[in-house]
Amino acid sequence: MMNNEKSPMKKLDLKLHGLEQYHLEMYDDFLFEPLCIPDLIKLNEDALSAGIEIQPVSSFRGFEQQLFIWNAKACGEKTLLDSNSKILDFNSLTKEEIVFAILRWSALPGFSRHHWGSDFDVIDAGILKENPEYDVQLIPSEYEAGGIFEKLGSWLKDYLAGSPFSRPYEIDQGGVAPEPWHLSHKASALIYEQKLNFEYFDSVVQGELFNHLDLNEIIRERSKDIFEKYVINTCS
């Protein structure tokens, strides 16, 4: 682990870490990077022509909200899942196992792509109107054959090729679990992706911002592994 005194904090990029949102604009009750919105409007129109009513369920998510999610999972207040979306026994896990179980499904606060306003999660609202009692889980099986959002998952697979959007967690690359619901506006995301390097990441992890994270000692000790496997390891 790097000592804080030997690794002085780099100047924080507030937008990168979800600590500022004044640059974002509202669309469909969610905040987005302005560059994303015209393409998002077209995405919705194209989906409607295919009989799909795309609805965001999450876009911009600030640092504090991501921190709440992280700490709730780190102390066992929120459920942890394994790679097959099955509930893990929190009390049987070591601290390190807890950290990596969280990272499989939830981004590290300060380094979530949802901080950027370029990434968002989608469902098919039309299908939910036909199934009003259904409780959306946002798990891969919902977007696969036989799942409630099978049509949306299949349509996106064909539509995204050559489009302004991508699925950064389309396949399992050993880091974040596949998220077929997670879309990224490529041009908007690139603004933030270009700012990511390990030196800067580690300076943030070792600095004061991460004093608020539960199990931060594990994150600091394993910062290189976490950066390579869970921060920059995408399909984009």
N, C-alpha and C positions, 0 to 999 in steps of 0.2 A: 504494500500500500504506500502511496506517495504521501509525504508529510505536507500539511497545508502550508507551512512556512517555506518549503522548498518549491511549492507549486502555487505561486500567487494567482489569485483569481483574475482571469481575463475579463475584459469589459463585457458585461452581459448584453446580448442581443435580445431585447425585450420581445420583439415579434416572434423570434425563433422559439422562445420558451413559453409562449402563450401568456405572457405577462402584460401584453398590450393588445387592444383590439380596435383602436380608433381608425385604423386603415381599412377595416373590413366593411362590407355593405350587407344589408339585409335582403334576403330573397327567400320567399316561401317560409318566413318566420325563422330562418336560420342565417347565421353570419358566414360570409364567404369572401375570399379574395375577389376584388372587383373584376380582375381578368377572367375569372372562372364563369361569371354569370351568363354572358351571351352563349357560351357553349353549353351551359347547364340548361338554358331555356330550350335550345335545340335538342338536347338529349331527351328532355321531357316530351317534346313534340314528336320526336321519332318513336319513342316508346309508346305513346298514345296511339300512333298509327298502327302499332303492332298489338294493340289491345292491352297494354300494360300501363298502369298508373303509378309511375315512379314517385315515391315520397321519401325525402330525407328523414331520418330519425335521429341523426346527429351530424353536425358539421364542426364548426369551431368549438373547441373545448379548452378552457383556460387552465392555467397551471393549478390553481386552487382546486378545481373540480377533479383534475387528474390525481392530485395529491390525496384528495379524500378517498377516491377509488382505491388507490395504492395502499394507503394506511388501513383502510377497512379490510382489505384482503390480507395484509401483513399481520393483522392481529386476530384473524379468524372470524371477523364480523360478517364478511361476505364470502360466498362460496368460491372455492378453487376447483378448477377442472383439469383433468388430464388431457392428453392429446386426442382422446376419443370423445371428448365432451362429457366425460363421466366425473361425478363429484369425488374429490379426494378427501381423505381423512386428515384434516388439518393437524390434529394432535400427534399423528404418527410421522410427521415430516420434520426434518432438520431445518434450521434457519436458511441454509443455502438452498435446500429443496423448495422452500416456500418462495424465495426470491425468483427462482427460475420457473416455478409453476405460475406465478403472477405474470412474468414476462411473456409466457407462452400466449396469453390472451389479453393482457393489458400493458399498454406502453409505459415506459418510465416517465414519471412527471418531468416536464421540462424538455422532453424529447419525443413527444407524441406528434405524429403527423397531423392530428386534429388541432394542434396549436396553430397551424399555419393558415387555416381557412381554405386550403386547397383540397382537403380530403373530407369525405363524408360517407355515411352509411345509408343504404337504401333498402326499401321494401316495396312490395306491390300493394298499394292501398286499395286497389280494386278488389283483389282477392280477399283482403280483410273485411271489406264490406259484405262479402258473401259468407264470411266466417267471423262474425263480430265477437264471438267468445274466445277466439284464439289468442293465446298469450305468446307474443313473439319472443324468441330466445336469442336470436342472432347466433346460430350455430350452423356449421356447414350443411348438415343433413336437410335443413329447410330449403336449400337452394339446389339440392341434388334430385335425382329421379325419385319421385314419390313424395317429395317435400312440398310444403305449401307454396313456396316461391320457386318451384321448379321451372316454370315458364320464364320468369325473370332471369334466373341463373343461366338458362340456355340461351336466351336472347342476348344477354350481355356478352357471353362468350363469343358470339359471332359479331356483334355490333362493335365491340371495343377495338378490334383490329383496324388500325388506321384512323381511329377516332382521337379526339383531344384528351381522352381519358384512358386510364389504365387501372388494373387491380394490382396494387403493390404486393399483396399477399395472396396471389392467385393459387400458387402451389406451395407445398411444404418444402422449405429449404433448410429445415432444422432449427429455425428461430421462431418467429411468430407463427402461430397456427394459421392454416388457410382461412381467409376471410372473404368469401365470394360476395359479400354485401358491401365491402369497403372499396370505394372508388376514389381515384386521385386525378385531379386536373393537372396534366403533365407540365404545362408551361408555368403554372402557379407554383407547383411543388418544387420545380427546378430552382426557383429563387432561393429556397431554403435548403435544399439538398446540397447546393454548392457551398454553403456555409459550414457544413459538417466535416470536421476532421477530428482525429483522436486527441490531438493536443488540446484543442478547445473543449471537447467533450470532457476530458479528464479534469481540466481546470474547473469546470462547473461542478462535476461530481465531487471533487475534493473540497469545494468551497462552501460558503455559508448557506447557499440556497438549498443544498441537500441535507443540511442539519435537521430539516423538518420531516424527512422521510424515515419511516420505520425501517429497520434493517439496513440502514445506510452503510454500516460497516462492511457488509457483504458486497454491496454495490461498489464501494471504493476499492476493496481488495480485488474484485473481479472486473474492474472497469474495462480493460482491454477486450476480454471475452464478450462482455455485454455489448460494447460498441460494435464489434464486428458481427456478432450473431443476431442482435435484436434491434439495432439502430439503423445500420446501413445495408443490412442483408435483405434486400427487397427484389421483387421481379421487375421493377420499373426500369 
